[in-house]
Amino acid sequence: MLAKGKLEWTVQAMRLKRTLIIGMSLMLTISGLFTINSFVKGGQGLSDQEIDMRLGWVAGCMDGVPAVNEATGEDFGSRQNSQLLCALDAFGKPKNIKDVSSMVVAVVEASKDDLALRSACHDLLHEIGVNAWRIGKEDALVPDNFTCGMGYYHGLMSEALLGEKERVASIDRLVVFCQKMVKQGGEVDQGKNYQCAHGVGHAIGNVIQDLKAALPLCDQVVLYSADWDRRLCFTGALNQFVVMNPLETADPDFAVERCQPFDGFKRTDCYTFALYNLRAGSDDIKAYCATLTEEFSRNGCWRGAGMFESHQVIFAGDRAIGHELIKDPIKFANYMMDACAGDPTANCVAQLSAEAAEQVLDPELMGRTCVELRTDQMRNECKGVVNAMRSVHTL
């Protein structure tokens, strides 16, 4: 089992990696179904009895607070994310690739009927992915684990460059894997493209000492659209770097100092992640956003506000209110608009929609929320996110 300190870092890392939807024109038809069968190689991995036992421990963690791992008796208390910390610890580590397969299948299937587990699906698959790379390296790169926001690949890729001397060659191998996965039947799946290029960025962000060092490495990451893929890679590098180098500050000006070397969309993306991780409240972030006049800084700030609202308020572990809100699309839409009040750009709603979609994992339900938003701009942003990411946000 992971030490508690490591688990807390893991949760922070996974929570920071969410779908950062950048464009305003991603209203695309996404095809592709989740098929994990090809991942099972030469055996069934963990027995059904073992899986049921582990899922039982996870369910015990998710039932309430204080969260207690029934397998070890460890009490994770009542702090934020204690249920998820407990669940990660309770589900345990795979011993081999066959175990990985069994664990992925089990989490996805159980998430279909359990809302609490569904919101933790990305995070659990992320942790399984981390361990899969440690066990099997590139053997763990299989093509069908793309559901739950591709949490499996994000965890796996975050480990892929650690200790590697030939980083360029290693990145190239990840890019080739992504190219094959995201283009099947002659069409590029935009959801998979987004998440895979972003995942390669996670690998880069885990080995750099300075954010600017990510740029030449991300220049290698071209799947099918050079400028777009490089930008997606940079968001992943930002994501991982912020986790590995937290500022622990409530001062927004200090938080965004690391973004000053960048301009244009790079500044937007940097502001998003820097302010999402601010040790302040959502009202503080929105008040700061309202003071910004430079376009790219302002847009990134409002996206950070939307990301913060989803992870620190709506789906904030033990205090999660999102599962009840989403049952009523009108109520949820009103909540989103109130949470993003003051944003003249709809960036906050766009980001909040993206984050919520990864928690809800039901594109039809999210789509019904989108149509209840007040303005055409909000509705189009929300629907664009939901439609573009349909293949990776469907169980």
N, C-alpha and C positions, 0 to 999 in steps of 0.2 A: 504493500500500500504506500501511497505517497505521504510524505510528511505534510503536516498542516500548512507550513509556510509555502511549500511548493504548490500545494493545492490552491492557495489563495492567489499565487502568481498565475496559475493556470486559468482560473476563473477570470482574472483581470484580462489576460491575453485573449481569451475567447470572447469575452464581452466586447472588447475593443474591435474584434473582427466581426463586423457586420456588413451588410450590403450598402456600400456607398454609391448610390446611383448618382451619376454626374450629369448625363445628358438630359435634354428636355424632349427628345424625340425617339424614345425607345419603345414605341407602341408597335411591337412586332409580334407575329404569331410564333410561339415557341412550341416545338414538338419534342417528344422524347418521354419515355416512361422509365421509372426506376426499376431496374432488374438487377438484383444482386447475385443471381445464381452463378454467374460466371466467376464470382470471387471464390467459390468453394472449390478448392483444388485437392483432390485426392483424399477427401475425408470430410467428416461432419463437424470437426472441432469440438467445442464443449457440448456435453450432453444436454438434452432438454431439461433434465432435472437440475443440472448445475446452473443453467441459464435462468430457470424459474426461481431458483434460490437467490441468485444475485439480483434479479429484478424485484423480488420480494424485499430485499434489503433496501433497494433504491426507493421502492414505494414507501417503505417505512420512513426514509429520510424526507420524502416529499409531503408526508401527511401533515406536518406542522412543526411548530417550534416549541421547545428546543429540538433541534434535529439530532438524532442519535443513530449512529451506525450500529445496527443490531449484530453485525458480524464481529465487531471488535469491542463494542460497548462505548466507543468514543463519542463524547457529547460535543457537538459543534456549536452549541449555544443558540442564541437568538439574533445574532448579528446579521447584517445584510448578506445575502447569498449563502447563508449557512446550510440551507437545504441542498443547494447545488454542490457545495463543498462536500457535504456528507454523501450525496449520491455518487459523485466521482470516486470517492474513497471506497464506498460500498461495492460498486460494480467491479472494481479491481482491474488488474492488468492481465492482458493476454500473455500466454507463454510461447505461442507460435502463431504463424499466419492462419492456420486453421481456426484457432481460437478467435482471431481478429474477425474472420468471416462470420462466425457464429454470433459474436457480440454485436456486430453491425446489423445483421438481420434482426436480432432480438430487439434492439433499441428502436429500429424503424417500425417494426410490427407493433410493438407495445405502444408507440407514440400515436398510433392511429386511434386508439380508444381512451387515452389518458392525456388530458389537456396539460396537466402539470409536467408530465414527462415530455410531452410534445414541445413545450417551450424550452426544455433542456436538451432537446435532441441534437441541436448544432454543437452544443458544448460537450456532450458525451461523445459524439463522433469525433470531435476535435481531439479529445484526450486519447481515444482509441487510435486515431491517426498518428499522434506523436509516438505512441508505443509501437505501432505497426512499423514505422520507419526504423526504430531502434532494433526491432527484431529482424526485419527482412529487407531493409534498405529498398532498392528499386523493385524488388519482388512485390512490394506492397502497393506499387503503382498499378492499380487495376482500373478499368474504365467505367464501372457502373455505380460507384458510391457517391453520386452527385446530389442526393436529396438532402434535406435539412440545411440548405444553404451551403452545401459542400464543406461542412465542418470537418469531415474526414480528411479531405485534401489539404485544407488549411493547416491542420495539425501536422500532417505528414510532411508537407513542404517546409514548415517552419524549422524542421530538423535537418533538411536535406543538404545544407551547405556547411553545417557545423563540422569542423575538422577537415574540410575538403581543401586541398591545396590548389586544385585545378577548378576554380570557381566558374570560369567561362565555359568549360566543357560540361560541368554539372548543370549549369543553367540551361545550356543548349539541350541537354537531355530532357529536362523538365518541359521546355518549350515544345519539343517534338511530341512528348506525351500529350500536352494540351492540344496541340494541333489535331492529333488523331481523335481525341475525345470529343472536341467541340464541333467537328465537321463530319457529320455522318449523313449519307444520302445526298451529298452534294451541297447541303445548306449549312451555314454556320448558326449554331444555337447561341443566341446572344447571352442568355443567362449563364450557360456553362463557360462561354468565352470570357465573360466578365469575371466570374469567380475563379477561373483557372489562372488567368493572367495576374489577378490580385494575389492568388496563392503563391505564385512564384515571387511576387514582391515580399511576401512574408519571409520566404527563405533568405532574401537579400537583406531585409531589415534586421535579421537576427545575427548578422555577421559584420555589419558596418559600424564604424565609430563616429560617423558624422552623417547627417542626412544628405548632404550634397554628394557623398560617395555613392549613394544609391543611383544617381542619374546615369552614369556611364554603364552600370550593370543592367539597369532597366532598358537601356538602348538596345540590348540584345533580345528583349522580350517582344517579339513580333509574331503574333499568331496569324491574323488575317487583315489587320488594320493597324499600320505602324504607329501613328500618333495616338490612337485610342488605346492600344494595348500597352504602350509605354506609360501612358498615364495611369492605367489600371494597375500596372506593376508598381508605380510610385505610391499609389494609395496603400497597397499592401505593405510596402517598405515603411511608410509613415506609421501605419498601424502597429507593426511589430516594434519599430524603434521607440515609439511612445511608451509601449508597455515595458520595454527593456530599460528605458531611461526616464522614469517618471519624475515629474517636477514637484509633485505634492504641494501645489500652490492653489490659493483661492484668488490670486491676482491675474486677471485675464491678460493684461499687458505683458506680464512676465511670461505667461504661458505661450504667447505667440511670438516671443522674441526669436525662437528657433525658426520661425517662418520668414523672417525678414530677408534672407538671401533669395527668396523665390518671388516670382511675379506670375501674373496670369492665373491659369487653372491650377498650377502647382501651389500657388498661395492659397487659393480657395480650398484645396484638399488639405493642406497643412493646417489651416485654421480649423477645419472641421474636426480633425483628430485632436489637436492641441486643446481645444475648448471643450470637447466632449469629456476629456479627462480632468477638467477643472474641479477642484475641491470646493465647490460653491453650490448654490441652488439654481434652479432653472430660471427664476426671475432675475437673478444676478447676471446670468449669461445673456438673457434677452435685453436687459438694460444696456449691457455693453454693446451688443449688436446694434442697438438703436443709435449709438454714437458714431458708428463707422460710416464713412462716406465713400471710400474707395471701393469700387464695385466688387473686385474679387475677394477682398478681405471681408466685406459685408456678407456676400453670398456664403462664404465658408463658415462664417460665424453663425448664421441662421441654420445652416445644415448641422453644425455642431449642437445647436440648441435642440433640434429635432432628434438627433441621436441620443443626447443626454436624457431627454424626456422619455424616450422608449426604455432605455436600459436602467436609468436611475429612479424612475418613477413608475411608469405603467407596468413594466415587467421586471420590477426590482426584487427578484428572489422572494423572500418571505413576505414582502409587502405588495406583491403583484396584484393589480386590479384589472389588468388587461383581459384576462380570461372571461370575466363577467361583462366588461365593456363590449367586447367584440361580438357578443351574442345579440346585441342590438345595434345594427349598423348606423341608425340615426344617432343614437346616443354616442357611439364611438366617433362618428364624424364630428359631432358637436364638441366632443372632448378635444379632438385633434385641433380644431379651429381655435378653441379657447387656449390650448397649450401653445399655439403658435401666434397668438394675437400680437400684432405690431409688426409682423414681417410683411413688407411690401412686395416681396419677391416670390413667395410660395416655396422657397428653398426649404424652410422648416417642415412644411407639410410633406414635401417630396421625400425628405430624409426619414421623417417619422413614419411615413407609409412603408418605406423600404424596410425599416427595422421591424415594424409590426408584422409585416408579411412573413418575415423569417421566423417569427415567434408563433404566428397563427398557423402557417403552413396549409392554408386553405384559400387558393386564389379566388374561388367563387365568392366566398364570404367577404374577403377583402374588396373584391370588385363591387359588392353591394354597398360597402362603406364609401368607396370612392365617389359613387354617383350622388351621395348625400352631401358632399362638400359644397360650399357656398358658391364658389366662382368657377368659371371655365378653366382658368389657369390651375387652380387646385385640383379640379377633377382630372384634367389631362395629365398633370404630374403624377397623381396617384395611380391612375389607370396605366400610364406608361410603365411605371415601376412594376406593378403587379403582373402585367402581361409579359414584359421582357424577362422577368425572373420566374415565370410559371414553372419551367421544367425543374428548377432547383428548389422551389418552394412548394412542391407537391409530394405528399407521402405516397 
